[in-house]
Amino acid sequence: MEISIAEFPREDPSFDNAETTLQNFYDAFGTSGCLLTCDLKRQYQEYVTTVLPQPGIQNSVRRQKKKETDRTYRELNRNFTLAELLSSIRSGCGSCEVLKELLERVSLIDPDDYRLEANTTLNVSPAFVLERQTLKNDTLEVQQIHLFSPLGCTTQFRNMPRVSFLRGNTASSTSINRASMWLKNCVDTHLICRPNITSELPSRIIDVTEIKKGDEKGVRLVKTSFGEAGKYACLSHCWGKALIQCCTTRATLHQATEFIGFNSMPQNFRDAVEITRKLQLQYLWIDSICILQGDRQDWEVESGKMAAVYKNSYITIAAAASADSTGGCFTRTKPDICLRISWNHSEPFVVGARMCDTKGFLRDEKSIKERQPLLQRGWVYQERLLSPRTLYCNYGELAFRCLESSTCECGKASIAPHGSAASIGTGRYVIPGFQVARS
């Protein structure tokens, strides 16, 4: 048996219509001699995929069976030590052997674990969430890696989500190409979304066409004519505690219409300009630049138009993972890895491992605030409701919502970096395209 690193597909298929074979992981690698819960998990997977879905079962019976399987699920989801795992392998369990190799490949088993008595336990959930728990100085440290079946694979393991891979950098060409595809699909095919393709431009708008002043690159603020129409993006962002220096005032208005230095912009603004260009749009609306700051008269006029500004936008760019203007629209995490499992001379199995930061799901309000701080901003609710299309620059991936649908890069809410409904306990923090996973 060998597990090696492989390559994910260079491009995601727009639609994954390939015929797939569903296989029970524990049947594929065997559970004979298992001293842990592999054989019970094998039976559980068989039961929930073949018995429960059968037609003709009365709802009351189905509910009772569902309660029983839920109870079984909790019993199966118990921790074990490395010593227990090694004993089960020596007893002959092939599934335990494969799981040990997978745990090593994603660094949840450290070489030191074999020679040190560490306060560490491991877990493999029925949904293939690999977990390591270590007690250090009375603090429990938890690391999680989610296994998944990559799109395009012909064999899929039951209970293992089938999703697209994440590059670990939302500024990558892969992420931007996905965003462009979502936008194009919406514009070309969604009847509800199409009426607002070209709308009246706001009073002031940033022309993102690159201009230069000496060696410095920049953009400029444009005063539009009454009734002038076009396509533009809006930026939804947290001002936060960091002072935004790139603001337009009555005194700097003329200067802004000639040149706004790219280096004078905070990271959120620079990234929004880059996204706007890559989506092949010319105009971008940012509140601190397009509304005169410190000018009550201008604020009263322009703030009254803000609902129309978001409603008439071509797309809103939401810097969801940035707590202030310096955080940027893009995030970097550990990229997914593709693992090829060679077993008993059969066709190799391919699985993906969702690395992120090994913290797994968004589990509570604290983690929501850390990874999705835009959700704490009061204005965001109205911006979400009004915008016909929104590109969410989330932690770990981009997501998209329009009037007809929502999606995200990985394509599945049951895997990190999405939120766990069981731990969050409410839909209050849900972003379309970033739905919580129902446990």
C-alpha positions in Angstrom: 0.0 0.0 0.0 1.3 3.5 -0.9 -0.1 7.0 -0.7 1.5 9.6 -2.8 0.9 13.3 -3.7 -0.9 13.8 -7.0 -2.0 16.8 -9.1 -5.6 18.2 -9.0 -7.1 19.0 -12.4 -5.8 22.2 -13.8 -9.3 23.5 -14.4 -12.6 22.7 -12.8 -15.2 21.3 -15.2 -18.2 23.7 -15.4 -20.4 20.6 -14.9 -19.3 17.3 -13.6 -21.3 14.8 -15.6 -18.8 12.0 -15.4 -20.3 8.7 -14.3 -19.1 7.8 -10.9 -19.0 4.6 -8.9 -20.0 4.9 -5.2 -17.9 2.7 -3.0 -17.8 2.1 0.7 -14.3 3.1 2.0 -14.2 0.4 4.6 -15.3 -2.3 2.0 -12.5 -1.1 -0.3 -9.7 -1.5 2.2 -11.2 -4.1 4.6 -12.1 -4.2 8.2 -11.1 -7.7 9.2 -9.5 -7.8 12.6 -10.3 -4.2 13.4 -10.1 -3.3 17.1 -11.6 0.2 16.6 -14.8 1.2 14.8 -14.1 0.6 11.1 -16.5 -2.4 10.7 -19.2 -0.5 12.5 -18.7 2.5 10.2 -18.8 0.1 7.2 -22.2 -1.2 8.4 -23.4 2.3 9.2 -22.5 3.6 5.7 -24.3 0.7 4.1 -27.4 1.2 6.3 -27.8 5.0 5.7 -27.2 4.7 1.9 -29.3 1.5 1.2 -31.8 0.9 3.9 -33.1 4.4 5.0 -33.7 5.6 1.4 -35.9 2.6 0.5 -39.4 3.6 -0.6 -42.4 2.3 1.3 -41.0 2.9 4.7 -43.6 4.8 6.9 -42.5 8.2 8.1 -42.8 7.2 11.7 -40.6 4.2 11.1 -38.1 6.3 9.1 -37.9 8.9 11.9 -37.3 6.2 14.5 -34.6 4.6 12.3 -33.1 8.1 11.8 -32.8 8.5 15.6 -31.2 5.2 15.9 -28.6 6.0 13.2 -27.9 9.4 14.7 -27.2 7.6 18.0 -25.0 5.2 16.3 -23.2 8.1 14.5 -22.3 9.6 17.9 -21.0 6.3 19.2 -18.9 5.8 16.1 -17.4 9.3 16.5 -15.1 8.4 19.4 -11.4 9.2 19.8 -8.5 6.7 19.9 -4.8 6.8 20.6 -2.0 6.1 18.2 -1.2 3.0 20.2 -4.7 1.7 19.7 -4.6 2.5 15.9 -1.3 0.5 15.6 -2.7 -2.4 17.5 -5.6 -2.5 15.1 -3.3 -2.5 12.2 -1.3 -5.4 13.6 -4.6 -7.2 14.1 -5.1 -7.0 10.3 -7.4 -4.0 9.7 -6.6 -2.6 6.2 -8.8 0.5 6.7 -6.9 1.4 9.8 -3.6 1.1 7.9 -4.9 3.4 5.2 -6.2 5.9 7.7 -2.8 5.9 9.5 -1.0 6.7 6.3 -3.6 9.5 5.5 -3.1 11.0 9.0 0.6 11.0 8.5 0.4 12.5 5.0 -1.7 15.5 6.4 0.7 15.8 9.4 -1.9 14.9 12.0 0.5 12.1 13.1 3.9 13.5 13.9 7.1 11.3 13.8 7.6 12.2 17.5 4.3 10.7 18.4 5.8 7.2 17.9 8.5 7.7 20.6 6.9 10.2 23.0 4.0 9.7 25.4 1.9 12.6 24.3 -1.5 13.6 25.6 -2.9 13.2 22.0 -5.9 11.4 20.7 -7.1 11.0 17.1 -10.5 10.8 15.4 -11.9 9.9 12.0 -15.6 10.8 11.8 -18.1 8.9 9.6 -18.0 12.0 7.3 -14.2 11.6 7.0 -13.1 14.6 9.1 -9.6 13.7 10.5 -8.9 15.3 13.9 -6.1 15.5 16.3 -6.6 16.6 19.9 -3.6 17.5 22.1 -3.7 18.6 25.7 -1.0 21.2 26.3 -0.7 23.1 29.6 -4.4 22.4 30.4 -5.4 23.7 26.9 -7.0 21.4 24.3 -5.6 22.1 20.9 -7.7 20.8 18.0 -6.6 20.3 14.4 -8.9 19.2 11.6 -8.4 18.0 8.0 -11.4 17.2 5.8 -11.2 14.5 3.2 -13.2 14.8 0.0 -13.7 13.3 -3.4 -12.3 15.7 -6.1 -14.6 16.5 -9.0 -13.7 14.5 -12.1 -12.8 11.3 -10.2 -14.6 8.2 -11.4 -14.8 6.6 -7.9 -16.3 8.4 -4.9 -16.4 7.1 -1.4 -19.8 7.2 0.4 -20.1 10.0 3.0 -17.1 11.7 1.5 -18.2 15.1 0.1 -17.6 15.6 -3.7 -16.2 19.1 -4.1 -13.8 21.3 -6.0 -10.3 21.9 -4.7 -9.1 25.2 -3.2 -5.7 26.6 -4.2 -5.1 28.3 -0.8 -4.9 31.7 -2.4 -8.1 33.5 -3.4 -6.1 35.9 -5.6 -5.1 32.9 -7.8 -6.1 32.7 -11.4 -8.2 29.7 -10.5 -10.3 31.7 -8.0 -10.7 34.7 -10.3 -11.7 32.5 -13.2 -14.4 30.9 -11.1 -15.7 34.3 -10.1 -15.7 35.4 -13.8 -17.6 32.2 -14.8 -20.2 32.7 -12.1 -20.8 36.3 -13.2 -21.0 35.4 -16.9 -23.4 32.6 -16.2 -25.6 34.9 -14.1 -25.7 37.6 -16.8 -26.2 35.2 -19.7 -28.8 32.9 -18.2 -30.6 34.4 -15.2 -33.8 36.2 -16.3 -34.4 37.8 -12.9 -30.9 39.2 -12.7 -30.5 40.6 -16.2 -32.6 43.8 -16.0 -29.9 45.7 -14.0 -27.0 44.9 -16.3 -26.5 48.6 -17.3 -27.7 51.3 -14.9 -27.4 54.9 -14.1 -23.9 55.6 -12.7 -23.5 57.2 -9.2 -22.6 61.0 -9.0 -18.9 60.1 -8.6 -17.2 56.8 -9.5 -13.6 55.6 -9.7 -12.4 54.8 -13.2 -10.1 51.8 -12.6 -8.3 52.3 -15.9 -4.6 52.5 -15.0 -3.0 55.9 -15.3 0.5 57.1 -14.3 1.9 60.2 -12.6 5.6 59.9 -13.2 6.5 56.3 -12.1 3.5 56.0 -9.8 0.5 54.0 -11.0 -3.0 55.1 -10.1 -6.7 55.7 -10.9 -8.9 58.7 -10.9 -12.3 59.8 -9.6 -14.9 60.7 -12.3 -17.8 63.1 -12.0 -20.6 61.6 -14.0 -23.3 63.4 -16.0 -27.0 63.2 -15.0 -28.5 60.0 -16.5 -25.1 58.6 -17.6 -25.3 54.8 -17.7 -22.8 52.1 -17.4 -21.6 49.0 -15.4 -19.9 49.4 -12.1 -18.8 47.4 -9.0 -19.3 48.5 -5.4 -17.1 47.7 -2.5 -18.6 46.5 0.8 -16.1 46.6 3.6 -15.3 47.3 7.2 -13.7 50.6 8.1 -12.5 49.1 11.4 -10.1 50.8 13.7 -7.4 51.6 11.2 -7.7 55.2 9.9 -8.4 55.3 6.2 -6.1 57.9 4.7 -7.5 57.5 1.1 -10.5 59.7 1.4 -12.0 62.5 -0.7 -12.7 65.8 0.9 -13.9 69.1 -0.6 -10.3 70.3 -0.5 -8.9 67.2 -2.3 -11.8 66.6 -4.8 -10.1 68.2 -7.8 -6.9 66.3 -7.1 -8.8 63.0 -6.9 -10.3 63.6 -10.3 -6.8 63.9 -11.7 -5.0 61.1 -9.9 -5.3 58.8 -6.9 -2.0 57.0 -6.3 -2.4 53.2 -6.1 0.1 53.2 -3.2 -2.1 55.6 -1.2 -4.9 53.2 -1.2 -5.4 50.6 1.7 -5.2 47.0 0.7 -9.0 46.5 0.5 -9.2 49.3 -2.1 -6.3 48.0 -4.2 -7.7 44.5 -4.2 -11.1 45.8 -5.2 -9.6 47.7 -8.1 -7.8 44.5 -9.2 -11.0 42.4 -9.0 -12.9 45.1 -10.9 -10.4 45.0 -13.7 -10.3 41.2 -13.9 -14.1 41.1 -14.1 -13.6 43.5 -17.1 -15.4 46.4 -15.5 -14.3 50.0 -15.8 -15.9 51.6 -12.7 -15.8 51.0 -9.0 -17.7 52.8 -6.2 -16.0 53.1 -2.7 -17.8 55.1 -0.1 -14.8 57.0 1.4 -13.6 58.1 -2.1 -16.9 58.7 -3.8 -18.6 60.6 -0.9 -16.9 63.7 0.4 -15.7 63.1 3.9 -16.4 65.7 6.6 -18.9 67.5 4.3 -22.4 67.3 5.9 -24.1 68.7 2.9 -22.6 66.1 0.5 -23.2 63.3 2.9 -26.9 64.1 3.2 -27.2 64.1 -0.6 -25.1 61.1 -1.4 -26.0 58.9 1.6 -29.6 59.2 0.4 -28.6 57.6 -2.9 -26.7 54.7 -1.3 -29.6 52.3 -1.7 -29.8 53.0 -5.4 -26.0 52.8 -5.7 -26.0 49.2 -4.4 -29.2 48.2 -6.1 -28.0 49.5 -9.5 -24.5 48.0 -9.3 -23.4 45.3 -11.7 -21.8 43.5 -8.8 -20.8 44.2 -5.2 -17.4 43.0 -3.9 -17.6 42.1 -0.2 -14.3 42.1 1.7 -15.9 39.6 4.1 -12.7 38.4 5.8 -11.1 41.8 6.4 -11.6 43.5 9.8 -10.5 46.9 8.5 -9.2 48.6 5.3 -5.8 47.0 5.6 -6.8 43.3 5.6 -7.4 43.0 1.8 -10.0 41.1 -0.1 -7.9 38.1 -0.7 -6.8 35.4 1.8 -4.1 32.7 1.9 -4.6 29.3 3.6 -2.9 26.0 3.2 -3.8 24.6 -0.3 -5.7 21.4 -0.6 -3.6 18.4 -1.5 -4.5 15.5 -3.7 -3.6 12.0 -2.5 -3.4 8.8 -4.6 -3.9 5.6 -2.7 -2.4 2.5 -4.4 -3.9 -0.7 -2.9 -3.5 -4.4 -3.8 -2.7 -3.7 -7.5 -6.2 -2.2 -8.1 -6.9 1.1 -9.8 -5.6 3.8 -7.5 -8.1 5.7 -5.4 -7.9 9.5 -5.4 -9.0 11.7 -2.4 -8.5 15.3 -1.6 -7.5 16.8 1.8 -8.9 20.2 2.8 -6.1 21.8 4.8 -7.1 25.4 5.3 -5.6 26.3 8.7 -6.5 22.9 10.2 -9.1 24.6 12.4 -11.9 23.1 10.3 -15.5 24.5 10.6 -16.4 27.9 11.8 -17.5 26.7 15.2 -18.7 29.6 17.3 -19.3 33.4 17.3 -15.6 34.0 18.1 -14.4 32.2 15.0 -17.1 33.9 12.9 -15.8 37.3 14.1 -12.2 36.3 13.4 -12.8 34.9 9.8 -15.9 36.9 8.7 -15.7 40.3 10.4 -17.8 42.0 7.8 -20.8 40.2 9.2 -20.5 42.4 12.3 -21.1 45.5 10.3 -24.6 46.9 10.4 -24.6 48.3 6.9 -23.8 44.9 5.3 -27.3 43.7 5.8 -28.8 46.4 3.6 -26.0 46.0 1.1 -26.6 42.3 0.8 -30.4 42.8 0.3 -30.0 45.5 -2.3 -27.1 44.2 -4.4 -28.3 42.1 -7.4 -25.0 40.2 -7.4 -22.3 39.9 -4.7 -18.8 38.4 -4.8 -17.9 37.4 -1.3 -14.2 37.4 -0.6 -14.5 34.9 2.2 -11.9 33.2 4.4 -10.4 30.5 2.3 -12.5 30.8 -0.8 -14.6 33.2 -3.0 -18.4 32.8 -3.1 -21.1 34.3 -5.2 -24.8 35.3 -4.7 -27.3 36.7 -7.1 -31.1 37.0 -7.2 -31.5 33.4 -8.4 -28.7 31.3 -6.8 -25.6 31.2 -4.7 -22.4 29.1 -4.9 -18.9 28.9 -3.6 -15.5 27.7 -4.9 -15.6 24.2 -3.3 -19.3 23.9 -4.0 -20.4 22.2 -0.7 -21.5 23.5 2.7 -20.6 20.3 4.5 -16.9 20.9 4.5 -14.5 23.5 5.9 -14.1 26.5 5.7 -17.9 26.6 6.0 -19.7 27.0 9.3 -21.2 24.2 11.5 -24.9 24.9 12.3 -24.7 22.6 15.3 -22.1 24.8 16.9 -23.2 28.2 15.7 -26.8 27.4 16.5 -28.4 30.1 14.3 -28.6 31.3 10.7 -27.9 34.8 11.9 -24.3 34.8 10.4 -25.0 33.0 7.2 -23.7 34.6 4.0 -25.4 33.4 0.8 -22.8 31.2 -0.9 -21.3 30.5 2.5 -24.1 28.5 4.1 -23.7 26.7 7.3 -23.4 22.9 7.1 -26.2 21.0 8.8 -24.7 18.4 11.1 
